[in-house]
Amino acid sequence: MRRRCGAAGSEGGVHGPGCAVGGALLVVGDVVTDVVARHRGPLSPGTDTASAIRTLPGGAGANVACWAAYRGCADVRLLGRVGTDGAEWHQRELRASGVRPHLVVDPAAATGTVICLVDACDAAERTFLTDSGASLRLDPADWAPSLLDGVARLHLSGYLFFSESSRALVAVALESARARGVPVSVDPASAGFLTRLGVDRFLGLIEGADVLLPNRDEAFLLTGLPDPADAAAKLSRLVPLVVAKQGADGALVARAGRVESRVPAVPATPHDTTGAGDAFTGAFLAALLAGAGVEEAAAEGCGAGALAVEKVGGRPPSPH
């Protein structure tokens, strides 16, 4: 029988715009264990490749929640699913980051694990080997309308769209949010998984979302347009607000079929790009909840992304 770990009170530092009073952020998404291996140069098949290896808490949904809390959002909640292995560790790490975890403990599947191969000699670009485990086994039974009590924004990790059960949860969550007038944001999460799911299917599933936060590759995949501005503009005809993350080129803000602004990146020396997009999303949402305009919020996102790439792992610096 599955069980849900209890929520915890928020703690942790304030490092940017905070949430407006009574304006909580609920993130629904993946919680996984990251094994980050930083190596220099090409892998050596059939023998050893020297690497620096760390085991860290991760998951796109969990990372977004932690970055939102780090950037000052005082009430961040996370609904996710983990295995019995590591459940207490993940709950403890989320609490330490200022996130109130609502973790469903799956008795039949292990916590998801992602091996992140980071080439330290190639702009810290990463390759993921993903075992989603329990993280994609969220289902409608894990949802309760009371999760939206006091919530001003709902964010859905794109990984939810890559399994049948979690897609069913997305439909229920979107319906609940619409009934309460809670705006919904979506991060597509993975160009590789999107390809397998199908572009038209994904776009149909996010109907009703208010904000879409793709990266450059995801925007290209979703539109077939190689120019980032054209892609962002096209997507904004389907979703009211599109904020397209461009890595070292900053971000594009598009509405109603046109790009309204280009937000510059913050200079950084990358060590590990894992979670940079999650950092952007978390800081962006925290800023919106604090009352910032979209362009200002995107600038906050760029700042968090720059901070993220200068450290190892997808979470913000420890508040302790």
N, C-alpha and C positions, 0 to 999 in steps of 0.2 A: 504494500500500500504506500503510495507516495505521500510525502508530507512537505509542508512549506516551512522553511526557517522563518522565524519571527523577524519583524522589522526592527531596526535600531534607530535611536536618535542620531541626529547629525552632529558631526564634529569635524574638525579640520580647519585649515586656514582660509582666509579670504584674500584672494589675489587678483581682484578685478571687480567688474560690475556684479552686484548681487541680484537675487530675484526680488521682484516686487512683493510686498507683504501679501500673503495668501496665494501667491502664484507659484505653485510647485511644478516641477518638471517630472513627468513619468517617462522613463525609457523602458521599452520592451525589446529584449534582444538576447544576444549570445553572451555567455560567460564561459571562458575557456582557460586552460593552462597553456601559456606560451613557453616553448623551449627555443630560446634565441641563440643561434650559433653564428658568431661573427668570424668570417674567414677572410684571408687576404689573397685575392687572385682566384683563378679557376679551381674548382674541386678536382681532386686527383682520384679518378676511378680505380677501384681495386686496391687502394692503399689508404694511408692516413693523410688527412688535411688538418693542419694545426688550426685550432679555433678557440675562441673564448666563448664559453657556453654558460647561459644563465637560465634558470627556471623562474618564470614571473607570472603573475595574474594577468589575464588579457581577455580578449573578446571584444568585438566592435561595439556592441551595445554597452557592455560594462565600461569600456574605455570612455565612451561618450559621457556616460553618467559621471564618472570620476573627474573628467576635465570640466564639466559644468560645475561640479561642486568646488573644484580647485579655483575656478574663476569667479567664485563668490556666490553661487546659487545656494541658498540656505536650506532648501527643501528639494532634494533630488531623490527619486525613488527608482528602483530597478526591478522589473519582473524578468526572471530568467529561470533556466532549469540546469541543474548540475547532477552528477552522480553522487553516490554516498562517499566515494573517494574525493577528498578535497573540499567537501561542502562547507565544513567549518572554517577551513583556511580561506576560501573565497568570501564567505560571509564576513570574516574578521577583516580581510583586506578592504572590502567595500566599506565597511563601517569606518575603518581608519581613514579612508579617503573622503568621508563626509556623506556617503550614500546610504540611504535606507534600503536594505536588500529585502526583496520578497522572492526568495529562492525556493522553487519546487525541487525537492530531492527525488530523483528518479531511481527506483529500486532495480531497474533492469538494464540501465545503460551507464557507462562511465562518463565522467566529465569530459567534455570536448578537449582535444589537444591539438595545438598547431605548432609545427616545427617551422621556425622562421630562419631561413638561410640568408644572412646579410653579408654581401660582398663589401668589405671595408675599403676596397680599392676601386670601387665603381659607384661613386656618389651614394654609398650606403644603400643601394637598391636591394630589395628583398624578394625572395621567392617563398611561398607558403606551401607546406605540406599539411593538409587539413583532415583531421578526423573529428567531425562535428559532434559525435557522441550524443549526450543528453541534450545539448543546446538546441538542436532542431526538433526535439520531441515535445516542445510546448504545444498545448492543444486548447480548444475552447474551454475545457473544464478547469484550466488554470486561470481563466479570466473571471473577474468579478467586477461589476459596475462600480463598486465602492473603491476600487483602485483609482478612480478618477476624482474622488472627493478632494476638493481643494486644488485640483490640478489645472494649471493654466495652459500647458502645452503637453502634447503626447508625441514622443519620437519613436519611430519604428526602425529597427536595424534591418537592412536589406536581407540579411541572412535568414530572416523569418520567412521569406518568400520561396525558399529552396527546399521545403518539405511539405507534404500534404497536410500534416497535422498543424504545423505552425501557420500555414496559409489560412487554414480555417480559423485560427485564433486571430489573425490579422483582420479578417472580415468582421468578426465579432467586436474587436477593439475599435475599428473604424466606425461601425454602426453606433457603438456606445459614445464615442467622441462626438460624432455628428449630432446625436440626440442632446448632448450637453453643450454644444457650441464650442468644443475644445479644438483648436487648430492642431493639425497633424503634420509632422515632417517625416520624410523618408530619406535614408541614405542607401543607394543601390548596393553598396558593399563589395561586390565582386564581379568584375567583367567576365571571369571564367565561368562562374555559376550562372550569370545572366545569359550567357550564350546557350547553355544547356536548357535553361528554363524557357527561353524564347522572348524576344523583345515585345511582341504584341501581347503576350500573356502577362508579362510584368506590368506593362502600361495599363492594361485592363485592371489588374489587381490593385494598383495604387490610385484608381479613380476616386476622387473625393479628398485626396491629400492636398494640403495647402502649400507645402514647401518641399522641393526636391533638391538634394545636395549631392550631385554626382561629381566624380573626378573626371579628368580629361578623357580617359579611356572609356569610362562608362557612358559619358555623354556621346562620344563618337559611336559606340555600339548601339545606343538607344535611338540614334537618328540617322546613322550612316553618313554623317557630314564630318569631314576631316577638320574643318575650321572650327575652333572652339567657340568663337562668338556665334557663328551660324547655328551650331548645335545647341548652345544655351538658348538662343532666341526661339528655335523650333520647339524645344521642350517647354518653354514658357507659354506656348499656346495650349498646352495640355495641362500644366500645373500652374497655378497663379504666380508663384514666385520660384525662380530657379536660381540657386547660387552654385555656380560651377567652380569647383576647386581646381586650380591649375598648378599646384606645387610651387616651384620657384618663380612662376609667373603670376602668383597672387590668386585672384578670384574674379569671376564675372558675375554680375547681378543682372538678371533678365526678368522682365515682366511683359505680358501682353504682346509677345512676339518680337521684342527688341531688347538689346543689351542696353541697360540704363547707366551702368558704371563699371569701371575696371578698377579693382582694388589692388594696390601693389603688395607684393610679398615683403616680409621682413627678412633682411639678410641673416643667413645662418650657415654654420659649418656642419653638414650632416654627418652623424655617426650611425644612426639607425632610423630609417624612415617608417618603421613599423608604428602604426597608430597616429601618424601625422594628420591624416584626414579625420580621424575620430577626435583628435584634439581640436581641430578647426570646428567641427560640428558642435562639440560640447561648449566651447567658448562662445560660438555664434548664438546658440540657444540661450545661454546664460545672459548674454548681452541683450537679446530681444526681451527676455523676461524682466530685465532691469529698466526697460523703456527706451533702449537705444534704437536708432533708425537702422534700416537694413545695411546701409553702407558702413556705418560705424560698427555694427555687429560683425560684418564680414572682416573688417580690419582687426577686430579682436580675435577672430578666428585665425587670421594670418599670423598674428603674434603668437598664439598658442601653438600653431603648427611649427613655427620656427623654433620654439622652445622644445617641442617634442622631438624634432630630428637631431637635436644636440645631445640627447640622452638615449640610453638603451632601454627598449621596451615601450609599450604603448600607453602606459599610465603616466600621470603627472608626477613631479618630484614629491617625495614623501613629505607630509606636513610635520613629521616628527624629527 
